[in-house]
Amino acid sequence: MKRETRILIFSAGLATMLLPAAAQTASQAPNTPPPTINQRKENQQDRIANGVADGQLTAGETANLEKKESNLNKEENLMRSEDKGKLTGADRKAINQQQNQLSNQIYKDKHNAAAQNINPKSEVGQRAENQQDRIAQGIKSGQLTAGETANLEKKEAGISKEVRNDRAANGGKLTSQEKTQVNRQQNHVSKQIYNDKHNAHKQR
């Protein structure tokens, strides 16, 4: 094969391999500014809400993610208070790095083997699923702050752990007394979800 022909074939193949990347780059407006810190937070809250709703995130994973989100919000507020409500370039860089870490954690948690049962057959499981749906809706709408969500999901994770332990001790079943106890705890969490979604605190 002639050298010129080989070059043409190689060039055509290279162009084909680079086409998807070029198309992706072209689809992004060259002057589009990067997302703001608040836009990134909203996007990550949406990803968490979706993970709760579809069962990819367990209550424990959600509690951990939202605790980190809440701590990040507190850090940002502290930074702003030290500079008349503004963020310095160094502040923004530090926050973005932490948001990158949180984003990676969201991805890992949503794609690991742990999952929430979104099609439970027991009454206890159905109540837990209903409350997860309410929490997911509260995250999505901004009615629940990261701190409120972390607290609620910590309680949900505690109840789930208790149910697992009770079932393990009773051949996979719950006694009537255990069901009553779990329902009482779920009632408390249900009221807390309602109160948190209807108070003055909102996700920024």
C-alpha positions as CSV (number, residue, x, y, z in Angstrom):
1,M,0.0,0.0,0.0
2,K,1.3,3.4,-0.9
3,R,2.4,5.8,1.9
4,E,-0.1,8.4,0.8
5,T,-3.0,5.9,0.9
6,R,-2.0,4.8,4.4
7,I,-1.9,8.4,5.6
8,L,-5.4,9.1,4.2
9,I,-6.8,5.9,5.9
10,F,-5.2,6.8,9.2
11,S,-6.4,10.4,9.0
12,A,-10.0,9.2,8.3
13,G,-9.9,6.8,11.2
14,L,-8.6,9.4,13.6
15,A,-11.3,11.9,12.5
16,T,-13.9,9.2,13.2
17,M,-12.5,8.6,16.7
18,L,-12.4,12.3,17.5
19,L,-15.9,13.1,16.1
20,P,-17.9,12.3,19.3
21,A,-15.6,14.5,21.4
22,A,-15.7,17.3,18.8
23,A,-19.5,17.0,18.7
24,Q,-19.7,17.2,22.4
25,T,-17.5,20.2,22.6
26,A,-19.5,21.9,19.8
27,S,-22.7,21.3,21.7
28,Q,-21.4,23.4,24.6
29,A,-21.5,27.1,24.0
30,P,-18.0,28.4,24.1
31,N,-18.9,31.4,26.3
32,T,-21.1,29.4,28.7
33,P,-19.9,30.2,32.3
34,P,-19.3,27.2,34.6
35,P,-22.2,26.5,37.0
36,T,-22.3,28.6,40.2
37,I,-21.8,27.0,43.6
38,N,-25.6,27.2,44.2
39,Q,-26.3,25.6,40.9
40,R,-24.0,22.8,41.7
41,K,-25.6,22.3,45.1
42,E,-29.0,22.2,43.5
43,N,-27.9,19.7,40.9
44,Q,-26.3,17.4,43.6
45,Q,-29.5,17.6,45.7
46,D,-31.5,16.6,42.7
47,R,-29.2,13.6,42.2
48,I,-29.6,12.6,45.8
49,A,-33.4,13.0,45.6
50,N,-33.5,10.8,42.5
51,G,-31.3,8.2,44.2
52,V,-33.7,8.1,47.2
53,A,-36.7,7.8,45.0
54,D,-35.5,5.0,42.8
55,G,-33.8,3.1,45.7
56,Q,-30.2,3.5,44.5
57,L,-29.4,5.3,47.8
58,T,-30.1,3.6,51.2
59,A,-31.2,5.7,54.2
60,G,-27.7,5.4,55.6
61,E,-26.0,6.5,52.4
62,T,-28.4,9.4,52.1
63,A,-27.8,10.5,55.7
64,N,-24.0,10.4,55.2
65,L,-24.2,12.4,51.9
66,E,-26.5,15.0,53.4
67,K,-24.4,15.4,56.5
68,K,-21.5,16.2,54.2
69,E,-23.6,18.6,52.2
70,S,-24.8,20.3,55.5
71,N,-21.2,20.7,56.7
72,L,-20.2,22.2,53.3
73,N,-23.0,24.7,53.6
74,K,-21.9,25.7,57.1
75,E,-18.3,26.1,55.8
76,E,-19.6,28.3,53.0
77,N,-21.6,30.4,55.4
78,L,-18.6,30.9,57.6
79,M,-16.4,31.9,54.6
80,R,-19.0,34.5,53.6
81,S,-19.3,35.9,57.1
82,E,-15.6,36.5,57.1
83,D,-15.7,38.5,53.9
84,K,-18.8,40.6,54.0
85,G,-21.1,38.0,52.4
86,K,-18.8,37.2,49.5
87,L,-16.5,34.3,48.6
88,T,-12.8,34.8,47.6
89,G,-11.3,33.0,44.7
90,A,-9.6,30.7,47.1
91,D,-12.9,30.0,48.9
92,R,-14.6,29.1,45.7
93,K,-11.8,26.8,44.7
94,A,-12.0,25.0,48.1
95,I,-15.8,24.6,47.9
96,N,-15.6,23.3,44.3
97,Q,-13.0,20.7,45.3
98,Q,-15.3,19.5,48.1
99,Q,-18.3,19.5,45.8
100,N,-16.3,17.3,43.4
101,Q,-15.6,14.9,46.2
102,L,-19.2,14.8,47.2
103,S,-20.3,14.4,43.5
104,N,-18.0,11.3,43.2
105,Q,-19.4,9.9,46.5
106,I,-23.0,10.3,45.2
107,Y,-22.0,8.4,42.0
108,K,-20.3,5.6,44.0
109,D,-23.2,5.2,46.4
110,K,-25.8,5.1,43.6
111,H,-23.8,2.4,41.7
112,N,-22.7,0.1,44.5
113,A,-24.5,-3.1,45.5
114,A,-26.4,-1.5,48.4
115,A,-30.0,-0.6,47.5
116,Q,-33.2,0.4,49.2
117,N,-36.2,-1.9,48.7
118,I,-38.7,0.1,46.6
119,N,-41.2,-2.8,46.3
120,P,-41.6,-4.1,49.8
121,K,-44.3,-6.6,50.6
122,S,-44.7,-6.1,54.3
123,E,-46.7,-3.2,55.9
124,V,-43.5,-2.1,57.7
125,G,-41.6,-2.0,54.5
126,Q,-44.3,-0.2,52.6
127,R,-44.4,2.5,55.3
128,A,-40.6,2.9,55.1
129,E,-40.9,3.2,51.3
130,N,-43.6,5.8,51.6
131,Q,-41.5,7.9,53.9
132,Q,-38.5,7.7,51.6
133,D,-40.7,9.0,48.8
134,R,-41.8,11.9,51.0
135,I,-38.2,12.7,51.9
136,A,-37.1,12.5,48.2
137,Q,-39.9,14.9,47.3
138,G,-38.8,17.3,50.1
139,I,-35.2,17.3,48.9
140,K,-36.3,17.9,45.3
141,S,-38.6,20.8,46.2
142,G,-36.1,22.4,48.6
143,Q,-38.5,22.0,51.5
144,L,-35.9,19.9,53.3
145,T,-32.5,21.2,54.0
146,A,-29.4,19.0,53.9
147,G,-29.2,19.0,57.7
148,E,-32.9,18.1,58.1
149,T,-32.6,15.3,55.5
150,A,-29.5,13.9,57.3
151,N,-31.3,13.8,60.6
152,L,-34.4,12.1,59.1
153,E,-32.4,9.5,57.2
154,K,-30.3,8.8,60.2
155,K,-33.5,7.9,62.0
156,E,-34.8,5.9,59.0
157,A,-31.5,4.0,58.9
158,G,-31.8,3.2,62.6
159,I,-35.3,1.8,62.2
160,S,-34.2,-0.3,59.2
161,K,-31.3,-1.7,61.3
162,E,-33.7,-2.5,64.1
163,V,-36.1,-4.3,61.8
164,R,-33.3,-6.4,60.3
165,N,-32.0,-7.4,63.7
166,D,-35.5,-8.3,64.9
167,R,-36.2,-10.4,61.8
168,A,-32.8,-12.1,62.1
169,A,-33.7,-13.1,65.7
170,N,-37.2,-14.4,64.7
171,G,-36.7,-16.4,61.6
172,G,-37.3,-13.5,59.2
173,K,-40.5,-12.3,60.8
174,L,-41.5,-9.6,63.2
175,T,-43.6,-10.3,66.3
176,S,-46.8,-8.2,67.0
177,Q,-44.9,-6.3,69.7
178,E,-42.0,-5.5,67.3
179,K,-44.4,-4.3,64.6
180,T,-46.1,-2.0,67.1
181,Q,-42.8,-0.6,68.2
182,V,-41.6,0.0,64.6
183,N,-44.9,1.6,63.7
184,R,-44.6,3.9,66.7
185,Q,-41.1,4.9,65.6
186,Q,-42.3,5.4,62.0
187,N,-45.1,7.7,63.3
188,H,-42.5,9.9,65.0
189,V,-40.4,10.1,61.8
190,S,-43.6,10.8,59.7
191,K,-44.5,13.7,61.9
192,Q,-40.9,15.0,61.8
193,I,-40.9,14.8,58.0
194,Y,-44.1,16.9,57.9
195,N,-42.8,19.5,60.4
196,D,-39.4,19.8,58.6
197,K,-41.2,20.2,55.2
198,H,-43.5,23.0,56.5
199,N,-41.1,25.0,58.7
200,A,-39.3,28.2,57.6
201,H,-36.1,26.4,56.7
202,K,-35.5,25.9,53.0
203,Q,-32.7,24.5,50.9
204,R,-30.7,27.4,49.3
